[in-house]
Amino acid sequence: MKDFEQLLGEWHGEGEIPIEPPMKISAEARIERLGAFIVFSSKGQPADVPDSISIIGGAPDEQAQPMHYFDSRGVKRLYLTTIEGSTWRIWWAPGEDWNGPHGPGFNQRFIGEISPDGKSIEGRWERGVGEAGDEWEIDFPLNYLRR
């Protein structure tokens, strides 16, 4: 969990969802410690972007951490997350069904590169296509700046 401490604080996120017309999105995020856990909360704009909260932790430090995600649409998901070097990764936990009632209908992962000074994260959500969901393409970028 020590690797996640570099993310603690307040962040402003911006991205663009590639629909017609493209939808610019933003988020105000807070990442904080709650005992042995990390809490990641986010309020999104425009109104179509859900507010969310994620609870990270519960696994030994040398393993990927569970990330329990909940949002204002009533969606709940279980991801795994790691920070290795400067790369933050989030992906579906094994056994979770991305085609199920809380899934987006495609495999999904996040990859973010944390800047050397820790003031920004250049990130992107990717979608897995193909029958196995293991052919990756960018779904939308989402970059964060520390407040």
DRENGURO-909851 format. One record per atom (N, C-alpha, C): atom name; x, y, z; residue number from 1. Coordinates in steps of 0.001 Angstrom, whole numbers, plus 500000, padded with zeros to 6 digits. Layout:
<nodes>
+------+--------+--------+--------+-----+
| atom |      X |      Y |      Z |  nr |
+------+--------+--------+--------+-----+
|   CA |      X |      Y |      Z | NUM |
...
+------+--------+--------+--------+-----+
</nodes>
This chain:
<nodes>
+------+--------+--------+--------+-----+
| atom |      X |      Y |      Z |  nr |
+------+--------+--------+--------+-----+
|    N | 500815 | 498806 | 500000 |   1 |
|   CA | 500000 | 500000 | 500000 |   1 |
|    C | 500861 | 501261 | 500000 |   1 |
|    N | 502112 | 501155 | 500389 |   2 |
|   CA | 502983 | 502331 | 500405 |   2 |
|    C | 503098 | 502964 | 499023 |   2 |
|    N | 503063 | 502159 | 497966 |   3 |
|   CA | 503170 | 502697 | 496608 |   3 |
|    C | 502052 | 503680 | 496296 |   3 |
|    N | 500888 | 503503 | 496922 |   4 |
|   CA | 499739 | 504368 | 496648 |   4 |
|    C | 499826 | 505703 | 497383 |   4 |
|    N | 500695 | 505811 | 498377 |   5 |
|   CA | 500797 | 507053 | 499141 |   5 |
|    C | 501189 | 508240 | 498273 |   5 |
|    N | 501931 | 507994 | 497184 |   6 |
|   CA | 502302 | 509089 | 496289 |   6 |
|    C | 501093 | 509717 | 495598 |   6 |
|    N | 499949 | 509032 | 495619 |   7 |
|   CA | 498734 | 509564 | 494993 |   7 |
|    C | 497875 | 510371 | 495960 |   7 |
|    N | 498177 | 510325 | 497261 |   8 |
|   CA | 497335 | 511000 | 498239 |   8 |
|    C | 497247 | 512489 | 497946 |   8 |
|    N | 496031 | 513027 | 498029 |   9 |
|   CA | 495824 | 514452 | 497802 |   9 |
|    C | 494624 | 514692 | 496908 |   9 |
|    N | 494522 | 515930 | 496423 |  10 |
|   CA | 493411 | 516335 | 495559 |  10 |
|    C | 493910 | 516491 | 494124 |  10 |
|    N | 493056 | 516066 | 493184 |  11 |
|   CA | 493415 | 516019 | 491774 |  11 |
|    C | 492283 | 516592 | 490921 |  11 |
|    N | 492645 | 517164 | 489785 |  12 |
|   CA | 491677 | 517591 | 488772 |  12 |
|    C | 491937 | 516746 | 487529 |  12 |
|    N | 490901 | 516048 | 487060 |  13 |
|   CA | 491043 | 515199 | 485880 |  13 |
|    C | 490291 | 515772 | 484694 |  13 |
|    N | 490851 | 515574 | 483503 |  14 |
|   CA | 490196 | 515986 | 482254 |  14 |
|    C | 490414 | 514929 | 481194 |  14 |
|    N | 489407 | 514777 | 480352 |  15 |
|   CA | 489494 | 513834 | 479251 |  15 |
|    C | 488445 | 514149 | 478211 |  15 |
|    N | 488358 | 513274 | 477205 |  16 |
|   CA | 487362 | 513458 | 476152 |  16 |
|    C | 486906 | 512090 | 475679 |  16 |
|    N | 485598 | 511879 | 475745 |  17 |
|   CA | 485029 | 510615 | 475282 |  17 |
|    C | 484740 | 510755 | 473789 |  17 |
|    N | 485294 | 509847 | 472969 |  18 |
|   CA | 485193 | 509989 | 471507 |  18 |
|    C | 483847 | 509509 | 470952 |  18 |
|    N | 482800 | 510284 | 471235 |  19 |
|   CA | 481487 | 510041 | 470656 |  19 |
|    C | 481187 | 511221 | 469748 |  19 |
|    N | 480070 | 511202 | 469041 |  20 |
|   CA | 479706 | 512328 | 468176 |  20 |
|    C | 478578 | 513114 | 468789 |  20 |
|    N | 478736 | 514356 | 469104 |  21 |
|   CA | 480027 | 515064 | 469124 |  21 |
|    C | 480847 | 514617 | 470326 |  21 |
|    N | 482178 | 514820 | 470294 |  22 |
|   CA | 483021 | 514426 | 471422 |  22 |
|    C | 482544 | 515094 | 472715 |  22 |
|    N | 482633 | 514360 | 473824 |  23 |
|   CA | 482186 | 514883 | 475113 |  23 |
|    C | 483396 | 515120 | 476011 |  23 |
|    N | 483655 | 516381 | 476304 |  24 |
|   CA | 484716 | 516714 | 477248 |  24 |
|    C | 484217 | 516403 | 478649 |  24 |
|    N | 485077 | 515760 | 479432 |  25 |
|   CA | 484715 | 515399 | 480799 |  25 |
|    C | 485758 | 515962 | 481762 |  25 |
|    N | 485331 | 516159 | 482996 |  26 |
|   CA | 486266 | 516561 | 484041 |  26 |
|    C | 485843 | 515895 | 485340 |  26 |
|    N | 486783 | 515853 | 486267 |  27 |
|   CA | 486517 | 515234 | 487559 |  27 |
|    C | 487360 | 515914 | 488626 |  27 |
|    N | 486753 | 516097 | 489770 |  28 |
|   CA | 487484 | 516536 | 490960 |  28 |
|    C | 487632 | 515293 | 491825 |  28 |
|    N | 488866 | 514915 | 492093 |  29 |
|   CA | 489131 | 513663 | 492788 |  29 |
|    C | 489927 | 513905 | 494068 |  29 |
|    N | 489675 | 513048 | 495024 |  30 |
|   CA | 490422 | 513074 | 496290 |  30 |
|    C | 490866 | 511638 | 496561 |  30 |
|    N | 492139 | 511499 | 496901 |  31 |
|   CA | 492686 | 510199 | 497261 |  31 |
|    C | 493249 | 510353 | 498671 |  31 |
|    N | 492721 | 509546 | 499602 |  32 |
|   CA | 493123 | 509693 | 500993 |  32 |
|    C | 493215 | 508336 | 501671 |  32 |
|    N | 493944 | 508327 | 502752 |  33 |
|   CA | 494101 | 507096 | 503530 |  33 |
|    C | 492964 | 507013 | 504542 |  33 |
|    N | 492463 | 505804 | 504731 |  34 |
|   CA | 491480 | 505496 | 505773 |  34 |
|    C | 491988 | 504236 | 506464 |  34 |
|    N | 492779 | 504400 | 507496 |  35 |
|   CA | 493404 | 503261 | 508160 |  35 |
|    C | 494313 | 502517 | 507198 |  35 |
|    N | 494055 | 501240 | 507017 |  36 |
|   CA | 494874 | 500412 | 506132 |  36 |
|    C | 494461 | 500528 | 504669 |  36 |
|    N | 493432 | 501341 | 504367 |  37 |
|   CA | 492883 | 501425 | 503015 |  37 |
|    C | 493159 | 502785 | 502388 |  37 |
|    N | 492993 | 502835 | 501071 |  38 |
|   CA | 493031 | 504079 | 500311 |  38 |
|    C | 491623 | 504292 | 499768 |  38 |
|    N | 491104 | 505511 | 499905 |  39 |
|   CA | 489781 | 505872 | 499387 |  39 |
|    C | 489987 | 506854 | 498239 |  39 |
|    N | 489416 | 506533 | 497077 |  40 |
|   CA | 489496 | 507372 | 495878 |  40 |
|    C | 488070 | 507802 | 495554 |  40 |
|    N | 487763 | 509085 | 495776 |  41 |
|   CA | 486428 | 509595 | 495468 |  41 |
|    C | 486533 | 510622 | 494349 |  41 |
|    N | 485492 | 510687 | 493517 |  42 |
|   CA | 485523 | 511542 | 492338 |  42 |
|    C | 484132 | 512065 | 492026 |  42 |
|    N | 484051 | 513358 | 491712 |  43 |
|   CA | 482804 | 513983 | 491263 |  43 |
|    C | 483034 | 514406 | 489816 |  43 |
|    N | 482211 | 513877 | 488908 |  44 |
|   CA | 482416 | 514108 | 487482 |  44 |
|    C | 481484 | 515146 | 486888 |  44 |
|    N | 481911 | 515726 | 485775 |  45 |
|   CA | 481127 | 516652 | 484960 |  45 |
|    C | 481344 | 516282 | 483504 |  45 |
|    N | 480362 | 516384 | 482631 |  46 |
|   CA | 479002 | 516834 | 482865 |  46 |
|    C | 478208 | 515802 | 483665 |  46 |
|    N | 476909 | 516035 | 483798 |  47 |
|   CA | 476058 | 515191 | 484642 |  47 |
|    C | 476082 | 513721 | 484214 |  47 |
|    N | 476388 | 513442 | 482935 |  48 |
|   CA | 476458 | 512052 | 482454 |  48 |
|    C | 477614 | 511268 | 483077 |  48 |
|    N | 478599 | 511970 | 483610 |  49 |
|   CA | 479759 | 511317 | 484219 |  49 |
|    C | 479418 | 511033 | 485684 |  49 |
|    N | 479432 | 509766 | 486094 |  50 |
|   CA | 478985 | 509454 | 487458 |  50 |
|    C | 479991 | 509874 | 488523 |  50 |
|    N | 479471 | 510253 | 489693 |  51 |
|   CA | 480304 | 510402 | 490874 |  51 |
|    C | 480643 | 508988 | 491347 |  51 |
|    N | 481832 | 508820 | 491931 |  52 |
|   CA | 482225 | 507469 | 492327 |  52 |
|    C | 483085 | 507486 | 493578 |  52 |
|    N | 483159 | 506317 | 494186 |  53 |
|   CA | 484068 | 506090 | 495303 |  53 |
|    C | 484640 | 504686 | 495147 |  53 |
|    N | 485935 | 504567 | 495422 |  54 |
|   CA | 486600 | 503266 | 495376 |  54 |
|    C | 487370 | 503070 | 496667 |  54 |
|    N | 487341 | 501852 | 497175 |  55 |
|   CA | 488104 | 501472 | 498361 |  55 |
|    C | 489190 | 500511 | 497886 |  55 |
|    N | 490440 | 500885 | 498137 |  56 |
|   CA | 491590 | 500103 | 497676 |  56 |
|    C | 492285 | 499492 | 498885 |  56 |
|    N | 492576 | 498196 | 498807 |  57 |
|   CA | 493361 | 497553 | 499854 |  57 |
|    C | 492778 | 496234 | 500279 |  57 |
|    N | 493526 | 495556 | 501149 |  58 |
|   CA | 493082 | 494276 | 501687 |  58 |
|    C | 493977 | 493111 | 501327 |  58 |
|    N | 494908 | 493309 | 500404 |  59 |
|   CA | 495831 | 492235 | 500020 |  59 |
|    C | 497208 | 492535 | 500619 |  59 |
|    N | 498064 | 491518 | 500735 |  60 |
|   CA | 499438 | 491790 | 501180 |  60 |
|    C | 500115 | 492807 | 500256 |  60 |
|    N | 501069 | 493572 | 500806 |  61 |
|   CA | 501701 | 494665 | 500060 |  61 |
|    C | 502313 | 494237 | 498728 |  61 |
|    N | 502823 | 493042 | 498638 |  62 |
|   CA | 503498 | 492627 | 497407 |  62 |
|    C | 502535 | 492137 | 496321 |  62 |
|    N | 501240 | 492173 | 496591 |  63 |
|   CA | 500237 | 491709 | 495623 |  63 |
|    C | 499421 | 492874 | 495074 |  63 |
|    N | 498749 | 492615 | 493933 |  64 |
|   CA | 497779 | 493586 | 493416 |  64 |
|    C | 496697 | 493795 | 494466 |  64 |
|    N | 496251 | 495040 | 494621 |  65 |
|   CA | 495259 | 495373 | 495639 |  65 |
|    C | 493854 | 495338 | 495059 |  65 |
|    N | 492878 | 494775 | 495790 |  66 |
|   CA | 491483 | 494876 | 495358 |  66 |
|    C | 491061 | 496345 | 495354 |  66 |
|    N | 490242 | 496711 | 494380 |  67 |
|   CA | 489690 | 498062 | 494284 |  67 |
|    C | 488190 | 497910 | 494077 |  67 |
|    N | 487430 | 498146 | 495154 |  68 |
|   CA | 485970 | 498043 | 495108 |  68 |
|    C | 485425 | 499397 | 494676 |  68 |
|    N | 484744 | 499424 | 493524 |  69 |
|   CA | 484251 | 500657 | 492889 |  69 |
|    C | 482733 | 500714 | 493006 |  69 |
|    N | 482221 | 501899 | 493360 |  70 |
|   CA | 480785 | 502150 | 493431 |  70 |
|    C | 480526 | 503513 | 492808 |  70 |
|    N | 479423 | 503657 | 492040 |  71 |
|   CA | 479142 | 504979 | 491488 |  71 |
|    C | 477670 | 505365 | 491603 |  71 |
|    N | 477381 | 506604 | 491241 |  72 |
|   CA | 476051 | 507188 | 491426 |  72 |
|    C | 474989 | 506563 | 490523 |  72 |
|    N | 475378 | 505728 | 489572 |  73 |
|   CA | 474407 | 505009 | 488745 |  73 |
|    C | 473934 | 503734 | 489423 |  73 |
|    N | 474572 | 503383 | 490550 |  74 |
|   CA | 474279 | 502110 | 491212 |  74 |
|    C | 475202 | 500996 | 490754 |  74 |
|    N | 476209 | 501330 | 489949 |  75 |
|   CA | 477167 | 500345 | 489452 |  75 |
|    C | 478159 | 500005 | 490563 |  75 |
|    N | 478480 | 498724 | 490663 |  76 |
|   CA | 479535 | 498275 | 491574 |  76 |
|    C | 480410 | 497286 | 490823 |  76 |
|    N | 481714 | 497454 | 490988 |  77 |
|   CA | 482669 | 496612 | 490266 |  77 |
|    C | 483838 | 496274 | 491166 |  77 |
|    N | 484508 | 495180 | 490832 |  78 |
|   CA | 485729 | 494802 | 491539 |  78 |
|    C | 486878 | 494780 | 490535 |  78 |
|    N | 487837 | 495634 | 490792 |  79 |
|   CA | 489060 | 495698 | 489989 |  79 |
|    C | 490236 | 495255 | 490855 |  79 |
|    N | 491377 | 495094 | 490221 |  80 |
|   CA | 492664 | 494984 | 490903 |  80 |
|    C | 493493 | 496184 | 490461 |  80 |
|    N | 494400 | 496635 | 491330 |  81 |
|   CA | 495216 | 497789 | 490984 |  81 |
|    C | 496622 | 497634 | 491559 |  81 |
|    N | 497592 | 498186 | 490827 |  82 |
|   CA | 498989 | 498199 | 491270 |  82 |
|    C | 499624 | 499517 | 490864 |  82 |
|    N | 500684 | 499844 | 491554 |  83 |
|   CA | 501612 | 500879 | 491087 |  83 |
|    C | 502973 | 500221 | 491064 |  83 |
|    N | 503547 | 500152 | 489868 |  84 |
|   CA | 504881 | 499569 | 489696 |  84 |
|    C | 505739 | 500638 | 489036 |  84 |
|    N | 506751 | 501111 | 489771 |  85 |
|   CA | 507549 | 502228 | 489269 |  85 |
|    C | 506662 | 503454 | 489167 |  85 |
|    N | 506538 | 504002 | 487958 |  86 |
|   CA | 505695 | 505184 | 487752 |  86 |
|    C | 504377 | 504834 | 487055 |  86 |
|    N | 504055 | 503557 | 486942 |  87 |
|   CA | 502856 | 503142 | 486205 |  87 |
|    C | 501775 | 502641 | 487160 |  87 |
|    N | 500605 | 503280 | 487062 |  88 |
|   CA | 499426 | 502893 | 487848 |  88 |
|    C | 498513 | 502110 | 486922 |  88 |
|    N | 498155 | 500906 | 487304 |  89 |
|   CA | 497278 | 500054 | 486495 |  89 |
|    C | 496042 | 499654 | 487297 |  89 |
|    N | 494911 | 499620 | 486591 |  90 |
|   CA | 493649 | 499136 | 487147 |  90 |
|    C | 493059 | 498190 | 486106 |  90 |
|    N | 492581 | 496999 | 486524 |  91 |
|   CA | 491979 | 496057 | 485588 |  91 |
|    C | 490931 | 495226 | 486321 |  91 |
|    N | 490062 | 494593 | 485529 |  92 |
|   CA | 489009 | 493748 | 486089 |  92 |
|    C | 489621 | 492623 | 486899 |  92 |
|    N | 489051 | 492369 | 488069 |  93 |
|   CA | 489494 | 491241 | 488890 |  93 |
|    C | 489098 | 489931 | 488212 |  93 |
|    N | 489933 | 488892 | 488335 |  94 |
|   CA | 489584 | 487594 | 487752 |  94 |
|    C | 488216 | 487138 | 488256 |  94 |
|    N | 487429 | 486602 | 487353 |  95 |
|   CA | 486101 | 486103 | 487700 |  95 |
|    C | 485003 | 487150 | 487585 |  95 |
|    N | 485359 | 488425 | 487455 |  96 |
|   CA | 484354 | 489475 | 487281 |  96 |
|    C | 483879 | 489469 | 485824 |  96 |
|    N | 482607 | 489663 | 485616 |  97 |
|   CA | 482008 | 489581 | 484281 |  97 |
|    C | 481741 | 490976 | 483735 |  97 |
|    N | 482561 | 491425 | 482780 |  98 |
|   CA | 482361 | 492758 | 482193 |  98 |
|    C | 481101 | 492824 | 481340 |  98 |
|    N | 480519 | 491675 | 481022 |  99 |
|   CA | 479235 | 491647 | 480314 |  99 |
|    C | 478052 | 491507 | 481274 |  99 |
|    N | 478341 | 491419 | 482573 | 100 |
|   CA | 477297 | 491253 | 483582 | 100 |
|    C | 476523 | 492542 | 483835 | 100 |
|    N | 475633 | 492526 | 484812 | 101 |
|   CA | 474744 | 493675 | 485050 | 101 |
|    C | 475472 | 494956 | 485444 | 101 |
|    N | 476683 | 494865 | 485987 | 102 |
|   CA | 477424 | 496060 | 486382 | 102 |
|    C | 478606 | 496341 | 485464 | 102 |
|    N | 478789 | 495517 | 484445 | 103 |
|   CA | 479904 | 495697 | 483518 | 103 |
|    C | 479554 | 496638 | 482377 | 103 |
|    N | 480584 | 497175 | 481725 | 104 |
|   CA | 480346 | 498081 | 480598 | 104 |
|    C | 480052 | 497364 | 479283 | 104 |
|    N | 480134 | 496032 | 479265 | 105 |
|   CA | 479908 | 495274 | 478038 | 105 |
|    C | 481186 | 494992 | 477271 | 105 |
|    N | 482334 | 495356 | 477859 | 106 |
|   CA | 483635 | 495086 | 477241 | 106 |
|    C | 484674 | 495027 | 478356 | 106 |
|    N | 485779 | 494332 | 478068 | 107 |
|   CA | 486877 | 494314 | 479017 | 107 |
|    C | 487419 | 495735 | 479139 | 107 |
|    N | 488034 | 496056 | 480263 | 108 |
|   CA | 488407 | 497441 | 480523 | 108 |
|    C | 489624 | 497480 | 481435 | 108 |
|    N | 490483 | 498457 | 481191 | 109 |
|   CA | 491612 | 498685 | 482088 | 109 |
|    C | 492036 | 500146 | 482008 | 109 |
|    N | 492754 | 500589 | 483044 | 110 |
|   CA | 493311 | 501936 | 483099 | 110 |
|    C | 494814 | 501817 | 483226 | 110 |
|    N | 495531 | 502667 | 482487 | 111 |
|   CA | 496984 | 502752 | 482608 | 111 |
|    C | 497324 | 504227 | 482744 | 111 |
|    N | 498019 | 504576 | 483815 | 112 |
|   CA | 498419 | 505956 | 484041 | 112 |
|    C | 499900 | 506044 | 484347 | 112 |
|    N | 500551 | 507034 | 483742 | 113 |
|   CA | 501972 | 507280 | 483996 | 113 |
|    C | 502097 | 508475 | 484935 | 113 |
|    N | 502654 | 508243 | 486103 | 114 |
|   CA | 502839 | 509283 | 487110 | 114 |
|    C | 504122 | 510043 | 486774 | 114 |
|    N | 504022 | 511371 | 486717 | 115 |
|   CA | 505195 | 512183 | 486373 | 115 |
|    C | 506258 | 512062 | 487474 | 115 |
|    N | 507528 | 512295 | 487122 | 116 |
|   CA | 508605 | 512189 | 488120 | 116 |
|    C | 508400 | 513098 | 489333 | 116 |
|    N | 507780 | 514270 | 489138 | 117 |
|   CA | 507550 | 515177 | 490268 | 117 |
|    C | 506258 | 514865 | 491023 | 117 |
|    N | 505471 | 513868 | 490550 | 118 |
|   CA | 504243 | 513461 | 491219 | 118 |
|    C | 503091 | 514429 | 491085 | 118 |
|    N | 503193 | 515394 | 490164 | 119 |
|   CA | 502151 | 516421 | 490030 | 119 |
|    C | 501142 | 516135 | 488925 | 119 |
|    N | 501381 | 515093 | 488130 | 120 |
|   CA | 500426 | 514769 | 487072 | 120 |
|    C | 500427 | 513262 | 486801 | 120 |
|    N | 499308 | 512821 | 486229 | 121 |
|   CA | 499164 | 511432 | 485792 | 121 |
|    C | 498595 | 511491 | 484378 | 121 |
|    N | 499331 | 510985 | 483426 | 122 |
|   CA | 498852 | 510908 | 482051 | 122 |
|    C | 498239 | 509527 | 481879 | 122 |
|    N | 496890 | 509496 | 481811 | 123 |
|   CA | 496214 | 508210 | 481835 | 123 |
|    C | 495269 | 507994 | 480678 | 123 |
|    N | 494837 | 506744 | 480575 | 124 |
|   CA | 493864 | 506375 | 479545 | 124 |
|    C | 493120 | 505131 | 480014 | 124 |
|    N | 491823 | 505138 | 479753 | 125 |
|   CA | 491031 | 503921 | 479899 | 125 |
|    C | 491067 | 503222 | 478550 | 125 |
|    N | 491272 | 501921 | 478578 | 126 |
|   CA | 491304 | 501126 | 477360 | 126 |
|    C | 490173 | 500118 | 477398 | 126 |
|    N | 489705 | 499746 | 476202 | 127 |
|   CA | 488677 | 498715 | 476098 | 127 |
|    C | 489272 | 497525 | 475361 | 127 |
|    N | 488929 | 496345 | 475864 | 128 |
|   CA | 489354 | 495112 | 475226 | 128 |
|    C | 488296 | 494674 | 474230 | 128 |
|    N | 488704 | 494472 | 473010 | 129 |
|   CA | 487776 | 494038 | 471969 | 129 |
|    C | 488143 | 492627 | 471546 | 129 |
|    N | 487391 | 492088 | 470640 | 130 |
|   CA | 487597 | 490709 | 470227 | 130 |
|    C | 486848 | 489776 | 471168 | 130 |
|    N | 486729 | 488543 | 470763 | 131 |
|   CA | 485941 | 487569 | 471525 | 131 |
|    C | 486433 | 487418 | 472962 | 131 |
|    N | 487749 | 487420 | 473162 | 132 |
|   CA | 488304 | 487248 | 474509 | 132 |
|    C | 488494 | 488582 | 475226 | 132 |
|    N | 488260 | 489693 | 474543 | 133 |
|   CA | 488432 | 490996 | 475174 | 133 |
|    C | 489875 | 491333 | 475478 | 133 |
|    N | 490805 | 490754 | 474700 | 134 |
|   CA | 492219 | 490961 | 474993 | 134 |
|    C | 492976 | 491680 | 473875 | 134 |
|    N | 492226 | 492299 | 472958 | 135 |
|   CA | 492820 | 493156 | 471926 | 135 |
|    C | 492475 | 494587 | 472339 | 135 |
|    N | 493493 | 495373 | 472726 | 136 |
|   CA | 493261 | 496638 | 473408 | 136 |
|    C | 493280 | 497837 | 472471 | 136 |
|    N | 492336 | 498762 | 472730 | 137 |
|   CA | 492303 | 500049 | 472041 | 137 |
|    C | 491945 | 501116 | 473076 | 137 |
|    N | 492334 | 502348 | 472802 | 138 |
|   CA | 492035 | 503420 | 473747 | 138 |
|    C | 490539 | 503706 | 473730 | 138 |
|    N | 489927 | 503681 | 474913 | 139 |
|   CA | 488532 | 504057 | 475077 | 139 |
|    C | 488452 | 505585 | 475191 | 139 |
|    N | 489170 | 506148 | 476171 | 140 |
|   CA | 489276 | 507609 | 476280 | 140 |
|    C | 490437 | 507972 | 477194 | 140 |
|    N | 491099 | 509117 | 476913 | 141 |
|   CA | 492170 | 509579 | 477795 | 141 |
|    C | 491575 | 510231 | 479034 | 141 |
|    N | 492300 | 510151 | 480145 | 142 |
|   CA | 491905 | 510828 | 481374 | 142 |
|    C | 493178 | 511196 | 482120 | 142 |
|    N | 493524 | 512476 | 482084 | 143 |
|   CA | 494742 | 512975 | 482706 | 143 |
|    C | 494413 | 513739 | 483978 | 143 |
|    N | 495270 | 513612 | 484962 | 144 |
|   CA | 495060 | 514251 | 486255 | 144 |
|    C | 496206 | 515219 | 486561 | 144 |
|    N | 495851 | 516362 | 487149 | 145 |
|   CA | 496816 | 517327 | 487676 | 145 |
|    C | 496572 | 517473 | 489165 | 145 |
|    N | 497651 | 517474 | 489936 | 146 |
|   CA | 497523 | 517627 | 491383 | 146 |
|    C | 497075 | 519051 | 491696 | 146 |
|    N | 496159 | 519191 | 492621 | 147 |
|   CA | 495671 | 520508 | 493082 | 147 |
|    C | 496598 | 521082 | 494122 | 147 |
+------+--------+--------+--------+-----+
</nodes>
